[in-house]
Amino acid sequence: MSDIDLDLGRIEDAARTVDPAFLHSPQFISARLCDRLRRQVLVKVETLNPLGSFKGRGADFLMSSLAPRSSVVCASSGNLGMALAYAGRRHDMDVHVYVSMSIDPAKLAAMEKCGASVKLAGADPAAAARAHAAAHPGHLLVDSHPALAEGAATIGVELLGAGPVDVVLLPVGGGSLVTGVARWVKENSPQTQVIGVCPAGAPSMAESWRADHPVRIDPTGTIADGLAMVEPTPEVVIRMRALVDDMVLVPDAALTAGMRLAAETLGLLIEPSAAAGLAAVIEHDMPAGMVATVLTGARLSA
C-alpha cells in the first residue's frame, strides 16, 4: 500500500498529539445490545467529547500541521464544520464553512460560537466551498485532506487495542473515517474486514467504490444528512478502493431502528448517521465473528 497517501507514521503521531478531549473514547461490548442483535458487537462511543462526534480528531490533527494563521474552507452537514471551528479557535486559524439550508440549528450555532464564518449554500455546499477556495488561493480546501483521515485513524488504533476484531462497520460520509481506520487496520490486522455503510437514499460513495471512479448521484432523501454525499473526490475513491473490503446500503428504516436500539440498550441518543453500523447488522448478513462499529455523533436537536 505504498501508493496510499495516508501515512502510518503520521497516524501514530496523531495518536500521541491530538487534543486528549477526543482520544480514548469508551469502547465496550454491551450484553443487552448483543442479545438484541444476536451476535457479538463492540461499540466505540464517539459522542462523549466536547463536540459530540469523531470529527474533532482529524480536525485537530489537520490544524496542528498547518502554518500559523492559516485559513481553511469546507462543506459540512455540521460535524466537520463544528470540529474545524473548534480546532480553528484552539490553533488560531480562520475557518469558512458552507452548509445547506437544512443544517441542524444547534450545529450552526456551535460553529458560529467558535468563530467560524458560516454561509448557507443551497443544494450543493461542496461546490460553493470549491468556488470559495478557487477565489481565495490562500484558503485551503480541506474536505479530503489526508490529515483528516489520519486523525480519524486513531479510532482504528484504539479499536485494535481492545483485542481481535473480525469486521469493522463504519458510516461513510466524506470518507475520512472509513479510509483512515482501514489504513491502520489493514496494516496491523489484515484479516479484519472493513465495510463501509451508506444510506440507500445517498449511494454515491458506495457506487463510486464499485465503479472505481467518482460517481455523482444526487441524494433522493435520507434522514442521515451527515452521509448524504453527492460525489466523492478522486483521492477518496483511490483510498477506498485500496483499503475498504465492501460497501453496503441501508434504508432509513434500519437507521431509525439502530438509533432506537442504541437508546434502549446503551442509553445513548445518537444521530441517524451514527447508527449506520448498527443498521447494517440489522439489515444485512455480516461475516462471522466479532463486529466493531463506531457511534460517530450525538443527536443535538430534538
Backbone bond lengths (Angstrom), bond angles and torsions (degrees), N, CA, C in turn:
res aa  C-N    CA-C-N  psi(-1)  N-CA   C-N-CA  omega(-1)  CA-C   N-CA-C  phi
1 M - - - 1.455 - - 1.531 111.35 -
2 S 1.323 115.99 30.22 1.453 120.29 -176.19 1.524 113.10 -65.44
3 D 1.347 116.78 -19.71 1.461 119.79 -178.27 1.530 112.85 -88.68
4 I 1.331 117.77 -2.69 1.462 121.10 178.44 1.527 108.85 -79.92
5 D 1.325 116.29 135.55 1.464 120.42 -173.86 1.523 113.38 -87.81
6 L 1.322 118.27 16.52 1.464 122.18 174.51 1.521 107.45 -103.46
7 D 1.331 115.99 117.26 1.459 121.87 -168.60 1.526 111.29 -94.55
8 L 1.336 115.92 128.65 1.467 120.32 -178.67 1.524 111.86 -64.86
9 G 1.318 116.76 -37.16 1.461 119.82 178.22 1.519 111.91 -64.30
10 R 1.328 116.74 -37.82 1.465 120.06 177.84 1.530 110.98 -70.09
11 I 1.328 116.81 -33.00 1.470 118.91 175.21 1.525 109.98 -63.80
12 E 1.325 116.90 -43.52 1.466 120.35 177.34 1.530 110.61 -61.34
13 D 1.340 116.02 -40.22 1.464 120.40 177.44 1.525 110.63 -62.60
14 A 1.336 116.12 -42.41 1.469 120.28 178.84 1.521 111.25 -60.97
15 A 1.332 116.60 -39.54 1.465 120.63 -179.25 1.530 111.86 -63.82
16 R 1.326 116.59 -20.12 1.468 121.01 178.47 1.526 112.87 -97.01
17 T 1.338 117.52 -28.05 1.463 119.50 -165.79 1.526 115.65 -114.51
18 V 1.333 118.78 -17.31 1.459 119.83 178.51 1.528 109.57 -59.19
19 D 1.312 116.12 145.22 1.464 122.42 177.16 1.532 109.83 -42.84
20 P 1.338 117.88 120.40 1.474 120.56 -176.69 1.526 114.02 -56.33
21 A 1.333 117.91 -20.10 1.463 120.17 178.79 1.520 112.24 -61.61
22 F 1.347 117.10 -20.20 1.458 120.77 -177.21 1.527 113.88 -106.36
23 L 1.311 118.13 -8.77 1.463 121.15 -176.14 1.527 111.54 -93.99
24 H 1.350 114.46 161.19 1.470 122.72 173.18 1.527 112.54 55.55
25 S 1.319 115.84 47.27 1.462 121.01 175.29 1.529 109.77 -67.31
26 P 1.328 118.20 155.24 1.468 120.38 -178.53 1.523 112.17 -59.14
27 Q 1.315 116.15 139.82 1.464 121.58 172.88 1.523 107.49 -143.12
28 F 1.333 115.00 131.81 1.460 118.43 -171.57 1.527 110.02 -162.25
29 I 1.312 114.88 167.50 1.462 122.65 173.88 1.521 107.47 -106.87
30 S 1.314 116.21 119.49 1.468 122.03 179.25 1.528 109.26 -96.42
31 A 1.317 116.59 121.43 1.469 120.53 179.21 1.528 110.60 -60.42
32 R 1.327 117.38 -38.90 1.472 120.28 -179.59 1.524 111.24 -64.85
33 L 1.323 116.50 -42.88 1.467 119.97 178.57 1.523 110.70 -65.38
34 C 1.323 116.61 -45.40 1.469 120.54 -179.14 1.525 111.29 -62.54
35 D 1.315 116.61 -38.76 1.473 119.50 178.42 1.527 110.34 -62.27
36 R 1.319 116.59 -40.97 1.467 120.02 -178.54 1.530 111.41 -69.50
37 L 1.328 116.28 -37.48 1.465 120.21 -178.83 1.531 112.75 -87.78
38 R 1.325 115.97 -12.51 1.463 122.37 179.82 1.524 112.91 60.47
39 R 1.328 114.68 39.27 1.457 120.64 173.17 1.525 108.75 -168.20
40 Q 1.323 116.59 165.54 1.451 121.76 -179.39 1.525 110.03 -79.03
41 V 1.322 115.74 124.11 1.455 121.55 -179.28 1.526 109.21 -134.86
42 L 1.318 115.28 125.20 1.458 122.52 173.61 1.525 108.15 -96.10
43 V 1.323 117.85 126.09 1.461 120.73 178.31 1.521 109.57 -110.65
44 K 1.316 114.60 139.97 1.470 121.08 173.63 1.517 107.44 -113.66
45 V 1.317 116.85 124.41 1.464 122.58 -170.97 1.529 109.87 -100.18
46 E 1.330 115.61 105.56 1.467 120.97 -179.04 1.521 112.75 -96.27
47 T 1.309 117.56 12.34 1.467 121.07 -176.01 1.528 112.98 -91.16
48 L 1.328 117.68 -10.61 1.463 120.89 -172.19 1.526 111.71 -99.00
49 N 1.323 115.94 56.33 1.456 121.28 175.55 1.525 108.16 -140.14
50 P 1.327 119.51 176.85 1.470 119.79 -174.42 1.522 115.31 -59.02
51 L 1.340 118.12 -20.89 1.459 121.37 -178.00 1.521 113.23 -108.05
52 G 1.315 117.57 -14.56 1.456 120.57 179.28 1.512 114.43 74.44
53 S 1.352 118.18 19.58 1.457 120.18 176.43 1.519 110.33 -153.74
54 F 1.348 115.77 168.97 1.465 121.51 -178.77 1.522 112.66 -74.95
55 K 1.323 118.23 -13.65 1.463 121.52 -169.36 1.529 113.48 -64.05
56 G 1.329 117.53 -21.38 1.454 119.62 -179.86 1.512 113.38 -61.02
57 R 1.325 117.34 -30.03 1.473 120.85 -179.38 1.527 110.72 -61.08
58 G 1.331 116.25 -55.59 1.450 119.87 -177.69 1.510 112.96 -68.47
59 A 1.338 116.80 -38.89 1.460 119.60 -179.39 1.517 111.38 -63.13
60 D 1.323 117.24 -43.53 1.460 119.95 -179.39 1.523 110.79 -66.90
61 F 1.338 116.91 -40.38 1.460 119.46 179.92 1.527 110.46 -65.88
62 L 1.319 117.36 -40.93 1.457 121.07 177.67 1.520 110.74 -61.07
63 M 1.313 117.37 -52.15 1.459 120.25 -175.66 1.527 111.87 -61.88
64 S 1.326 116.81 -34.65 1.463 119.62 -179.57 1.526 112.02 -68.61
65 S 1.337 117.40 -18.23 1.467 120.89 -177.97 1.522 113.19 -94.71
66 L 1.336 117.98 -7.09 1.455 121.08 -175.97 1.530 111.46 -92.07
67 A 1.327 114.61 161.30 1.462 120.13 177.25 1.520 109.81 -66.95
68 P 1.334 117.18 151.64 1.466 119.58 179.14 1.529 112.02 -56.15
69 R 1.312 115.16 144.41 1.461 123.41 177.26 1.522 113.11 63.49
70 S 1.322 117.61 27.38 1.461 121.04 176.06 1.528 110.02 -69.94
71 S 1.344 114.80 160.97 1.461 121.50 174.53 1.520 108.46 -121.04
72 V 1.340 115.96 134.45 1.458 120.60 -179.77 1.518 109.46 -124.79
73 V 1.339 115.75 155.37 1.457 121.74 179.37 1.509 108.95 -138.24
74 C 1.335 117.01 144.14 1.456 121.20 179.26 1.513 110.19 -152.41
75 A 1.318 115.47 164.30 1.464 122.61 164.85 1.517 106.93 -102.60
76 S 1.329 116.90 144.26 1.465 118.80 -176.07 1.521 110.82 -155.68
77 S 1.337 114.33 146.20 1.462 119.87 170.16 1.523 110.79 -87.88
78 G 1.335 116.52 -3.36 1.459 120.11 176.21 1.508 114.85 147.56
79 N 1.340 117.24 -56.38 1.457 119.53 -171.09 1.523 113.22 -68.49
80 L 1.345 118.48 -43.54 1.460 119.87 178.03 1.521 110.18 -64.60
81 G 1.313 117.23 -42.79 1.454 120.12 178.56 1.521 112.05 -60.31
82 M 1.333 117.05 -43.47 1.464 119.95 177.58 1.516 111.08 -61.87
83 A 1.346 115.97 -42.13 1.463 120.44 -177.68 1.521 111.58 -65.88
84 L 1.333 116.61 -44.05 1.459 119.34 178.94 1.525 111.21 -67.03
85 A 1.328 116.61 -37.99 1.461 119.63 177.90 1.530 110.68 -62.98
86 Y 1.315 116.68 -44.44 1.468 122.07 179.19 1.524 110.40 -62.84
87 A 1.340 116.27 -48.67 1.463 120.14 -179.74 1.523 110.87 -68.11
88 G 1.338 117.01 -34.88 1.455 119.80 178.32 1.518 111.87 -62.37
89 R 1.326 116.48 -40.94 1.461 119.40 176.80 1.527 110.75 -64.91
90 R 1.337 116.82 -39.50 1.476 120.57 -179.02 1.525 111.73 -66.96
91 H 1.340 116.50 -36.72 1.465 120.83 -175.46 1.524 113.07 -104.19
92 D 1.337 117.35 7.85 1.468 122.58 177.78 1.525 111.72 60.82
93 M 1.342 116.52 53.23 1.459 123.74 178.54 1.534 109.78 -118.09
94 D 1.340 115.46 154.71 1.457 120.89 173.99 1.527 109.28 -90.40
95 V 1.327 116.93 135.26 1.466 121.76 -176.10 1.526 109.17 -127.47
96 H 1.333 115.36 130.26 1.461 122.81 177.60 1.525 107.98 -120.56
97 V 1.324 116.57 124.43 1.464 121.42 -175.14 1.522 109.23 -124.21
98 Y 1.335 115.85 131.70 1.465 122.04 175.52 1.527 108.14 -108.28
99 V 1.328 115.16 129.38 1.461 120.53 -174.34 1.525 109.41 -131.58
100 S 1.332 115.28 163.35 1.461 120.38 177.58 1.524 110.33 -85.40
101 M 1.318 115.63 168.45 1.464 121.00 179.74 1.528 112.14 -65.42
102 S 1.347 116.28 -20.69 1.465 120.26 -177.74 1.521 112.74 -90.66
103 I 1.322 118.86 14.00 1.458 122.61 -178.14 1.531 110.67 -55.59
104 D 1.314 115.72 139.38 1.460 121.86 174.67 1.533 108.66 -60.14
105 P 1.324 118.57 122.14 1.468 120.06 -177.60 1.523 113.68 -57.31
106 A 1.329 117.23 -34.48 1.462 119.89 179.54 1.521 111.06 -66.79
107 K 1.325 116.71 -38.19 1.463 120.05 179.10 1.521 110.90 -71.68
108 L 1.322 116.94 -38.42 1.465 120.79 175.68 1.527 110.23 -59.31
109 A 1.323 116.46 -46.10 1.466 120.49 -179.57 1.527 111.26 -63.28
110 A 1.343 116.59 -38.42 1.463 120.27 -179.63 1.525 111.22 -65.35
111 M 1.332 117.57 -39.95 1.469 121.26 178.06 1.518 110.38 -62.59
112 E 1.313 115.69 -47.74 1.462 119.71 -177.61 1.526 111.60 -66.99
113 K 1.311 117.04 -34.74 1.468 120.38 179.19 1.522 111.30 -63.69
114 C 1.348 116.13 -32.21 1.466 120.23 179.04 1.532 112.17 -83.18
115 G 1.332 117.39 -0.83 1.456 119.86 174.60 1.510 116.11 98.43
116 A 1.330 118.66 6.37 1.459 120.29 178.78 1.520 110.62 -73.78
117 S 1.326 115.15 150.58 1.455 121.38 170.85 1.522 107.41 -89.99
118 V 1.329 117.04 113.73 1.464 121.90 -174.43 1.516 109.14 -112.68
119 K 1.338 116.12 130.38 1.463 121.22 -179.00 1.521 110.01 -127.23
120 L 1.322 116.30 132.88 1.456 121.75 174.63 1.531 108.47 -74.18
121 A 1.346 115.98 132.34 1.467 119.48 -169.31 1.513 113.71 -127.78
122 G 1.307 118.75 19.59 1.454 119.54 175.96 1.517 112.76 70.60
123 A 1.333 115.62 -142.58 1.456 120.83 -170.62 1.517 113.73 -81.19
124 D 1.333 119.27 -17.38 1.466 120.71 -174.36 1.530 110.97 -134.40
125 P 1.344 117.37 75.63 1.464 119.97 179.32 1.528 113.01 -59.66
126 A 1.342 117.54 -31.40 1.465 119.80 -179.59 1.521 111.15 -62.59
127 A 1.332 116.69 -41.25 1.458 120.30 177.82 1.523 110.86 -64.27
128 A 1.320 116.31 -39.39 1.459 120.28 178.67 1.534 111.03 -65.40
129 A 1.326 116.99 -39.58 1.462 120.17 177.86 1.527 110.99 -65.15
130 R 1.332 116.65 -40.17 1.472 119.61 177.42 1.519 111.26 -63.97
131 A 1.325 116.16 -40.74 1.464 119.99 178.47 1.527 110.97 -63.67
132 H 1.320 116.89 -39.71 1.463 121.08 177.53 1.527 110.20 -61.04
133 A 1.347 116.34 -47.23 1.463 120.02 -178.86 1.525 111.27 -62.53
134 A 1.330 116.40 -38.18 1.465 119.96 179.34 1.525 111.14 -66.63
135 A 1.323 116.80 -34.99 1.456 120.99 -178.56 1.530 112.81 -81.69
136 H 1.332 116.60 -17.08 1.470 121.63 -179.50 1.531 108.04 -128.45
137 P 1.329 118.59 84.74 1.473 122.09 -173.36 1.524 114.67 -55.97
138 G 1.317 117.54 -24.93 1.458 119.36 179.64 1.522 114.46 -82.90
139 H 1.344 117.18 -3.75 1.464 121.03 -178.49 1.529 109.63 -97.13
140 L 1.321 116.68 125.69 1.460 122.18 -175.17 1.525 110.84 -86.47
141 L 1.342 116.18 121.15 1.470 120.97 173.53 1.524 107.71 -79.69
142 V 1.339 117.44 119.08 1.460 120.27 -166.61 1.522 114.46 -109.90
143 D 1.330 118.66 3.19 1.462 120.99 -169.82 1.527 113.47 -52.30
144 S 1.345 118.74 -38.51 1.464 120.36 -179.74 1.525 111.67 -120.60
145 H 1.325 116.81 26.72 1.466 120.83 -179.01 1.537 109.90 -63.63
146 P 1.353 117.60 135.95 1.475 119.86 -178.12 1.524 113.84 -55.16
147 A 1.331 117.47 -34.23 1.468 119.40 -176.70 1.514 112.28 -63.11
148 L 1.338 118.09 -29.98 1.467 119.45 176.70 1.525 110.23 -63.17
149 A 1.339 116.99 -42.61 1.460 120.89 179.06 1.525 111.34 -71.70
150 E 1.333 117.06 -37.68 1.467 119.73 179.52 1.524 111.13 -66.23
151 G 1.325 117.24 -36.57 1.460 119.24 174.59 1.513 111.76 -67.37
152 A 1.344 116.62 -42.89 1.468 120.24 177.62 1.514 111.68 -63.44
153 A 1.336 116.66 -28.02 1.467 121.18 -179.23 1.521 113.05 -62.14
154 T 1.332 117.51 -19.65 1.468 119.56 177.08 1.527 110.93 -60.62
155 I 1.321 117.09 -23.20 1.461 120.53 174.15 1.524 109.62 -63.32
156 G 1.326 117.38 -40.93 1.460 121.04 177.32 1.513 111.98 -64.30
157 V 1.330 116.49 -39.31 1.469 120.35 176.82 1.521 109.94 -57.54
158 E 1.324 116.43 -45.33 1.458 120.80 -177.31 1.526 111.86 -72.85
159 L 1.327 118.00 -37.32 1.466 120.17 179.03 1.521 111.25 -61.34
160 L 1.320 117.13 -47.24 1.467 119.28 -178.71 1.519 111.59 -68.87
161 G 1.327 117.02 -22.23 1.457 119.58 176.39 1.511 113.07 -66.24
162 A 1.346 117.29 -17.73 1.460 121.42 179.40 1.524 112.52 -81.57
163 G 1.325 117.16 -12.84 1.460 120.52 -177.99 1.510 111.23 125.63
164 P 1.333 117.48 -176.57 1.466 120.96 -175.97 1.528 112.53 -61.35
165 V 1.310 115.38 138.75 1.459 122.97 176.16 1.523 107.27 -130.31
166 D 1.327 116.72 133.29 1.464 120.41 -178.21 1.525 113.04 -90.22
167 V 1.335 117.09 -35.50 1.462 122.09 -177.51 1.525 108.42 -139.99
168 V 1.335 115.81 134.55 1.459 121.18 172.44 1.524 107.77 -115.18
169 L 1.332 116.59 121.20 1.460 123.11 179.08 1.521 108.84 -106.48
170 L 1.343 116.34 124.74 1.459 119.65 -173.87 1.524 111.79 -134.16
171 P 1.334 117.45 136.27 1.460 120.04 172.81 1.525 109.99 -62.25
172 V 1.329 116.73 144.42 1.463 120.95 179.66 1.521 109.07 -120.60
173 G 1.326 115.23 110.12 1.449 121.99 172.33 1.511 108.12 -107.71
174 G 1.336 116.35 -97.04 1.461 119.81 176.11 1.508 114.22 -76.70
175 G 1.328 117.37 -15.98 1.459 121.19 175.29 1.506 115.86 103.18
176 S 1.337 119.23 -5.84 1.464 119.90 -177.18 1.526 111.82 -67.74
177 L 1.333 117.48 -38.53 1.458 120.38 -178.16 1.518 111.63 -66.78
178 V 1.336 117.10 -53.20 1.459 119.59 -174.65 1.526 111.23 -66.57
179 T 1.325 118.61 -37.84 1.461 119.31 -178.55 1.526 111.39 -76.23
180 G 1.335 117.24 -39.11 1.457 119.09 179.02 1.522 111.94 -64.51
181 V 1.338 116.57 -50.27 1.464 119.77 178.98 1.523 110.71 -61.87
182 A 1.328 117.25 -42.35 1.465 120.26 -179.52 1.526 111.61 -63.15
183 R 1.327 116.82 -35.78 1.477 119.33 179.17 1.519 110.61 -59.09
184 W 1.314 117.30 -44.79 1.470 120.57 -178.97 1.531 111.12 -73.66
185 V 1.317 116.29 -43.86 1.467 120.65 -177.11 1.523 110.88 -63.62
186 K 1.317 118.24 -44.92 1.464 120.70 -177.23 1.524 112.22 -66.91
187 E 1.305 117.41 -26.55 1.462 120.61 176.87 1.522 111.82 -78.35
188 N 1.318 116.53 -35.89 1.466 120.73 -171.59 1.517 114.46 -107.07
189 S 1.325 118.62 -14.24 1.461 122.89 176.67 1.530 108.08 -150.00
190 P 1.346 117.25 68.86 1.470 120.59 -170.76 1.518 114.47 -60.24
191 Q 1.326 117.90 -21.68 1.465 120.03 179.12 1.523 112.44 -76.55
192 T 1.326 118.00 -16.54 1.455 121.40 179.65 1.527 110.02 -72.25
193 Q 1.326 116.22 131.20 1.459 120.68 177.14 1.522 110.17 -88.19
194 V 1.325 115.71 135.06 1.463 122.12 176.19 1.529 107.45 -111.08
195 I 1.327 115.28 120.85 1.470 121.23 -175.80 1.524 108.71 -123.17
196 G 1.329 115.46 127.15 1.458 121.04 177.07 1.511 111.39 -89.77
197 V 1.328 116.28 150.46 1.462 122.13 -177.54 1.527 109.26 -126.60
198 C 1.339 115.72 125.60 1.466 122.36 178.07 1.519 109.90 -122.43
199 P 1.324 117.86 153.00 1.463 119.39 173.76 1.521 110.54 -70.35
200 A 1.322 116.42 144.08 1.463 120.54 178.59 1.519 111.39 -60.89
201 G 1.326 117.21 -28.51 1.449 120.97 -179.88 1.516 114.61 -82.06
202 A 1.330 117.39 -1.01 1.469 122.27 178.69 1.529 108.62 -147.02
203 P 1.336 117.27 72.10 1.465 121.11 -171.12 1.519 116.01 -90.29
204 S 1.323 118.78 12.74 1.460 120.71 -173.51 1.528 112.99 -56.09
205 M 1.329 117.50 -44.82 1.468 119.68 -177.44 1.522 111.19 -65.23
206 A 1.317 117.25 -42.42 1.468 120.40 179.00 1.520 111.29 -65.52
207 E 1.323 117.19 -43.87 1.460 120.13 -179.25 1.524 111.26 -68.92
208 S 1.318 118.01 -32.45 1.463 121.09 175.96 1.522 110.49 -66.87
209 W 1.327 116.28 -40.65 1.475 120.37 176.65 1.527 110.09 -60.87
210 R 1.322 117.52 -43.56 1.467 120.96 -179.52 1.528 111.71 -67.42
211 A 1.320 117.01 -38.55 1.460 120.98 -176.06 1.527 112.69 -82.47
212 D 1.323 117.89 -15.76 1.461 123.13 -177.15 1.532 112.17 66.60
213 H 1.308 116.37 27.82 1.468 121.41 172.89 1.527 107.33 -163.75
214 P 1.338 117.68 158.81 1.463 119.22 -178.79 1.524 112.36 -60.41
215 V 1.327 115.42 132.68 1.463 121.95 177.48 1.522 107.68 -121.82
216 R 1.314 115.86 121.25 1.462 119.88 178.93 1.528 109.82 -85.77
217 I 1.323 115.99 122.61 1.458 122.13 176.10 1.521 107.75 -138.24
218 D 1.310 117.04 115.48 1.454 119.81 176.35 1.526 109.34 -69.20
219 P 1.328 118.04 128.66 1.472 120.33 179.79 1.523 111.66 -56.29
220 T 1.321 115.45 138.70 1.469 120.69 177.80 1.520 111.79 -89.75
221 G 1.319 115.77 -4.19 1.460 120.25 178.90 1.507 111.48 126.39
222 T 1.329 117.10 125.06 1.458 122.29 176.42 1.515 108.88 -156.14
223 I 1.326 116.14 149.56 1.461 120.41 176.37 1.526 111.46 -74.70
224 A 1.344 117.48 -14.62 1.461 121.93 -178.45 1.527 109.18 -90.81
225 D 1.330 117.10 75.43 1.459 119.97 -175.59 1.518 112.22 -63.70
226 G 1.326 118.09 -27.52 1.455 121.37 178.47 1.516 113.58 -68.49
227 L 1.333 117.06 -15.35 1.465 121.76 -179.93 1.524 111.76 -112.22
228 A 1.317 117.14 7.38 1.472 121.12 -174.10 1.526 110.38 -85.76
229 M 1.324 116.46 68.82 1.456 121.71 -178.66 1.527 110.93 -82.55
230 V 1.320 114.81 147.19 1.464 120.84 178.34 1.516 110.77 -94.16
231 E 1.336 117.23 -44.33 1.464 121.35 -177.76 1.521 109.23 -161.75
232 P 1.327 118.57 128.06 1.469 120.01 178.46 1.522 111.07 -78.52
233 T 1.313 116.25 163.67 1.458 120.61 172.65 1.526 109.10 -78.39
234 P 1.320 118.25 156.71 1.478 120.17 177.16 1.523 112.93 -57.49
235 E 1.351 117.25 -36.36 1.459 119.79 -179.21 1.527 111.48 -61.42
236 V 1.316 116.56 -41.47 1.462 120.26 -179.37 1.525 110.79 -67.00
237 V 1.325 117.59 -39.53 1.464 120.02 178.84 1.523 110.39 -63.23
238 I 1.315 117.88 -41.83 1.471 121.13 177.64 1.526 110.05 -58.82
239 R 1.314 116.83 -45.25 1.470 120.08 179.99 1.529 110.97 -64.17
240 M 1.325 116.61 -45.78 1.468 119.92 -178.43 1.527 111.31 -62.11
241 R 1.312 117.65 -43.30 1.460 120.61 -178.77 1.530 111.52 -63.18
242 A 1.313 116.84 -35.33 1.462 120.34 -178.21 1.523 112.81 -79.45
243 L 1.322 117.90 -26.10 1.460 120.39 -167.01 1.523 115.54 -117.52
244 V 1.311 118.11 -26.77 1.470 121.40 -172.03 1.521 109.99 -97.54
245 D 1.343 116.73 131.89 1.466 121.63 -175.84 1.519 113.33 -79.27
246 D 1.325 117.31 -34.46 1.465 119.86 -177.14 1.519 108.74 -160.33
247 M 1.332 115.22 161.81 1.460 122.59 174.92 1.518 107.99 -132.62
248 V 1.328 116.35 136.87 1.467 120.72 178.48 1.522 109.48 -128.25
249 L 1.334 114.83 157.23 1.458 122.02 177.98 1.526 109.53 -109.82
250 V 1.324 115.75 145.28 1.466 120.65 177.28 1.524 109.20 -130.28
251 P 1.329 118.00 139.86 1.467 120.82 177.35 1.520 111.13 -77.05
252 D 1.326 115.53 163.79 1.459 119.97 178.69 1.526 112.27 -59.61
253 A 1.328 117.41 -31.51 1.464 119.87 179.49 1.524 111.12 -61.74
254 A 1.337 116.37 -38.02 1.463 119.91 178.67 1.531 110.97 -71.96
255 L 1.337 117.37 -35.31 1.459 120.38 175.90 1.527 110.51 -63.57
256 T 1.313 116.51 -42.65 1.465 120.63 177.56 1.527 110.51 -63.10
257 A 1.330 116.35 -41.10 1.466 119.91 178.26 1.523 110.62 -64.03
258 G 1.334 117.46 -38.03 1.458 120.78 177.82 1.514 112.45 -65.52
259 M 1.334 117.05 -41.04 1.461 120.56 175.82 1.527 111.29 -61.16
260 R 1.318 115.60 -44.71 1.462 120.09 179.91 1.533 110.53 -63.99
261 L 1.322 115.83 -39.88 1.464 120.37 -179.94 1.528 110.78 -63.33
262 A 1.337 117.32 -42.30 1.461 120.07 178.45 1.516 111.47 -63.33
263 A 1.325 116.69 -38.56 1.464 120.25 179.34 1.529 110.91 -67.67
264 E 1.330 116.90 -42.66 1.463 120.81 -173.79 1.518 113.14 -77.40
265 T 1.330 118.30 -31.51 1.467 120.19 -175.65 1.522 113.46 -104.26
266 L 1.335 117.17 -27.10 1.459 120.39 -175.78 1.527 112.58 -114.86
267 G 1.335 116.84 -11.35 1.456 120.35 -177.00 1.507 113.64 69.38
268 L 1.348 117.58 29.01 1.459 122.49 -176.33 1.520 110.88 -116.72
269 L 1.334 116.17 134.82 1.461 121.72 174.42 1.525 107.56 -98.43
270 I 1.321 116.39 105.10 1.454 121.03 -177.59 1.525 109.97 -110.73
271 E 1.327 116.29 157.08 1.451 120.83 177.33 1.528 109.61 -79.31
272 P 1.327 118.85 162.81 1.470 121.01 -177.07 1.528 113.95 -55.07
273 S 1.331 117.33 -41.31 1.469 120.14 -179.19 1.525 111.27 -59.91
274 A 1.331 116.37 -36.52 1.458 121.08 -177.23 1.516 112.99 -69.10
275 A 1.333 116.16 -19.29 1.468 120.78 -177.83 1.518 113.02 -88.56
276 A 1.331 117.72 4.41 1.468 120.06 -173.33 1.522 112.61 -60.20
277 G 1.321 117.70 -42.68 1.459 119.70 -179.88 1.513 112.34 -63.74
278 L 1.334 116.67 -44.38 1.462 120.35 176.72 1.522 110.22 -63.30
279 A 1.328 116.90 -39.15 1.461 120.69 179.04 1.525 111.03 -62.34
280 A 1.322 116.94 -36.76 1.463 120.17 179.23 1.522 111.35 -65.88
281 V 1.328 117.37 -38.26 1.468 120.19 177.08 1.527 109.92 -66.16
282 I 1.328 116.71 -38.81 1.462 120.94 178.92 1.525 111.24 -66.42
283 E 1.326 116.61 -40.51 1.467 122.26 -168.57 1.528 114.00 -91.27
284 H 1.336 117.76 -28.15 1.468 120.98 -170.86 1.528 111.42 -125.19
285 D 1.330 115.58 156.41 1.459 121.54 170.37 1.527 107.94 -82.27
286 M 1.312 117.17 104.49 1.455 122.08 -178.64 1.529 110.27 -85.54
287 P 1.339 118.13 156.37 1.464 120.54 176.41 1.527 111.42 -55.58
288 A 1.310 115.85 155.59 1.464 121.49 -177.01 1.525 110.97 -67.60
289 G 1.334 114.87 160.51 1.453 121.23 174.32 1.515 113.21 105.17
290 M 1.332 114.95 -169.04 1.461 121.77 -178.82 1.520 110.84 -73.55
291 V 1.322 115.60 125.37 1.469 122.44 176.52 1.523 108.45 -103.16
292 A 1.329 115.50 135.54 1.469 120.29 171.85 1.517 108.65 -117.80
293 T 1.319 115.97 141.52 1.464 120.14 174.45 1.520 109.31 -142.60
294 V 1.313 114.66 162.23 1.459 121.40 -175.25 1.516 109.09 -117.29
295 L 1.327 116.50 124.70 1.455 122.55 173.82 1.524 105.70 -86.29
296 T 1.332 115.66 98.94 1.449 121.30 -159.88 1.512 115.20 -82.45
297 G 1.328 118.72 -24.13 1.451 118.97 -176.13 1.507 113.55 -156.54
298 A 1.340 115.59 149.50 1.459 121.50 -179.67 1.520 110.63 -86.47
299 R 1.309 115.40 158.05 1.465 121.23 174.49 1.513 107.83 -88.53
300 L 1.345 116.10 114.63 1.464 120.12 -175.53 1.515 112.45 -89.55
301 S 1.327 117.62 -42.34 1.459 121.06 -178.17 1.519 110.97 -100.23
302 A 1.313 116.69 151.54 1.463 120.93 178.95 1.525 110.13 -70.01
